[in-house]
């Protein structure tokens, strides 16, 4: 897998194979969902003695696709299939996309395509055979998936379609169980990469020089890749513990932020880890107190606010030199330097790219690490608008329920997205699973089946 940003995961010679695999999977899943709906309708018609009664039943009652046979074991197996797919996803990123791919090319050429196939099949099985839906759930989520597939065929970012499939498969999987699987794979595999790296087996050069300063790589191709993986594991731990987080653990979250700042100098992940610790401290002081509608609305309003800043701030850029970072006025230059040219590169994108309704393939320059600007150009304004609505709905719902640790994670990810497109990767953003309830139009009380 590869991403058009500062943090690159490279699949090497397996790119074409994986693209073809995901194209086939995307089409196959869409066709299978249409087939499931047709079978649903026929079965409901027969069972309810008429199409009108059948449609009412399908719209209101949750049911398995392709008939209700083996319901108990299918639901159990479905959760297991989701966790297996999530662990395979984590392994292919954390290990196969580390510098181990340079040491052992067969990881990319032979092993990764096999693991990707198993991952897709696991999610495929969960979506089609191990999940209960009403037609309301299926209609809303299916329409969103159709749009995701539509823009993917133009932008061709496999991380985005992979995220869409994971969110489709996540319905009715307890968040705690998913985070256990995520950490059970991610932590030991990251530890293995670090052991191999510091033993000198991976990446003979341990540092890279950028702008006169050295940044530790920690076994990956870019410091922000390592920072994103650590940040994802940190989020998973917070989502596993949630209201059980103690003050020592919150201090540990801040400690990880300091480490990311001083070690790999992954500024985006470091700043967001420190922000997460601050928000978690506020959540602990607040307690599980549900927010009223005005307070929840203000929380949700952070999403369009960050969107507006992302799109409007580059309009104030004034070029004062030939390089991308040669901008003014002075206050904007200081902010652009803090964000490692995120603002000036967005300004450059305004002059290089046209906005297309269904997205487009982006060139190598300018690199867009702001997720809002990136979504606007690579996937188009329709997808950007839907992403903003879903994230705002998730923030509103969790605030109304008093789930402030979840709100803290979503707000942190929102600001992480201002600096990194790695929010499209489950490995860096397991908090994306908090959007699942909104994607299926479930009432907030059912957003976590645990």
Rosetta blueprint (number, residue, H / E / L):
1 X L
2 X L
3 X L
4 X L
5 X L
6 X L
7 X L
8 X L
9 X L
10 X L
11 X L
12 X H
13 X H
14 X H
15 X H
16 X H
17 X H
18 X H
19 X H
20 X H
21 X H
22 X H
23 X H
24 X H
25 X H
26 X H
27 X H
28 X H
29 X H
30 X H
31 X H
32 X H
33 X H
34 X H
35 X H
36 X H
37 X H
38 X H
39 X H
40 X H
41 X H
42 X H
43 X H
44 X H
45 X H
46 X H
47 X H
48 X H
49 X L
50 X L
51 X H
52 X H
53 X H
54 X H
55 X H
56 X H
57 X H
58 X H
59 X H
60 X H
61 X L
62 X L
63 X E
64 X E
65 X L
66 X L
67 X L
68 X L
69 X L
70 X L
71 X H
72 X H
73 X H
74 X H
75 X H
76 X H
77 X H
78 X H
79 X H
80 X H
81 X H
82 X H
83 X H
84 X H
85 X H
86 X H
87 X H
88 X H
89 X H
90 X H
91 X H
92 X H
93 X H
94 X H
95 X L
96 X L
97 X L
98 X L
99 X L
100 X H
101 X H
102 X H
103 X H
104 X L
105 X L
106 X H
107 X H
108 X H
109 X H
110 X H
111 X H
112 X H
113 X H
114 X H
115 X H
116 X H
117 X H
118 X H
119 X H
120 X H
121 X H
122 X H
123 X H
124 X H
125 X H
126 X H
127 X H
128 X H
129 X H
130 X L
131 X L
132 X E
133 X E
134 X L
135 X H
136 X H
137 X H
138 X H
139 X H
140 X H
141 X H
142 X H
143 X H
144 X H
145 X H
146 X H
147 X H
148 X H
149 X H
150 X H
151 X H
152 X H
153 X H
154 X H
155 X H
156 X L
157 X L
158 X H
159 X H
160 X H
161 X H
162 X H
163 X H
164 X H
165 X H
166 X H
167 X H
168 X H
169 X H
170 X L
171 X L
172 X L
173 X L
174 X L
175 X H
176 X H
177 X H
178 X H
179 X H
180 X H
181 X H
182 X H
183 X H
184 X H
185 X H
186 X H
187 X H
188 X H
189 X H
190 X H
191 X H
192 X H
193 X H
194 X H
195 X H
196 X H
197 X H
198 X H
199 X L
200 X L
201 X L
202 X L
203 X L
204 X L
205 X L
206 X L
207 X E
208 X E
209 X E
210 X E
211 X L
212 X L
213 X E
214 X E
215 X E
216 X E
217 X L
218 X L
219 X L
220 X L
221 X L
222 X L
223 X H
224 X H
225 X H
226 X H
227 X H
228 X H
229 X H
230 X H
231 X H
232 X H
233 X H
234 X H
235 X H
236 X H
237 X H
238 X H
239 X H
240 X H
241 X H
242 X H
243 X H
244 X H
245 X L
246 X L
247 X H
248 X H
249 X H
250 X H
251 X H
252 X H
253 X H
254 X H
255 X H
256 X H
257 X H
258 X H
259 X H
260 X H
261 X H
262 X H
263 X L
264 X L
265 X L
266 X L
267 X H
268 X H
269 X H
270 X H
271 X H
272 X H
273 X H
274 X H
275 X H
276 X H
277 X H
278 X H
279 X H
280 X H
281 X H
282 X H
283 X H
284 X H
285 X H
286 X H
287 X L
288 X L
289 X L
290 X L
291 X L
292 X L
293 X H
294 X H
295 X H
296 X H
297 X H
298 X H
299 X H
300 X H
301 X H
302 X H
303 X H
304 X H
305 X H
306 X H
307 X H
308 X H
309 X H
310 X H
311 X H
312 X H
313 X H
314 X H
315 X H
316 X H
317 X L
318 X E
319 X E
320 X L
321 X L
322 X L
323 X L
324 X L
325 X L
326 X L
327 X E
328 X E
329 X L
330 X H
331 X H
332 X H
333 X H
334 X H
335 X H
336 X H
337 X H
338 X H
339 X L
340 X L
341 X L
342 X H
343 X H
344 X H
345 X H
346 X H
347 X H
348 X H
349 X H
350 X H
351 X H
352 X H
353 X L
354 X L
355 X L
356 X L
357 X L
358 X L
359 X L
360 X L
361 X L
362 X L
363 X L
364 X L
365 X L
366 X L
367 X L
368 X L
369 X L
370 X L
371 X H
372 X H
373 X H
374 X H
375 X H
376 X H
377 X H
378 X H
379 X L
380 X H
381 X H
382 X H
383 X H
384 X H
385 X H
386 X H
387 X H
388 X H
389 X H
390 X H
391 X H
392 X H
393 X H
394 X H
395 X H
396 X H
397 X H
398 X H
399 X H
400 X H
401 X L
402 X L
403 X L
404 X H
405 X H
406 X H
407 X H
408 X H
409 X H
410 X H
411 X H
412 X H
413 X H
414 X H
415 X H
416 X H
417 X H
418 X H
419 X H
420 X L
421 X H
422 X H
423 X H
424 X H
425 X L
426 X L
427 X L
428 X L
429 X L
430 X H
431 X H
432 X H
433 X H
434 X H
435 X H
436 X H
437 X H
438 X H
439 X H
440 X L
441 X L
442 X L
443 X L
444 X H
445 X H
446 X H
447 X L
448 X L
449 X L
450 X L
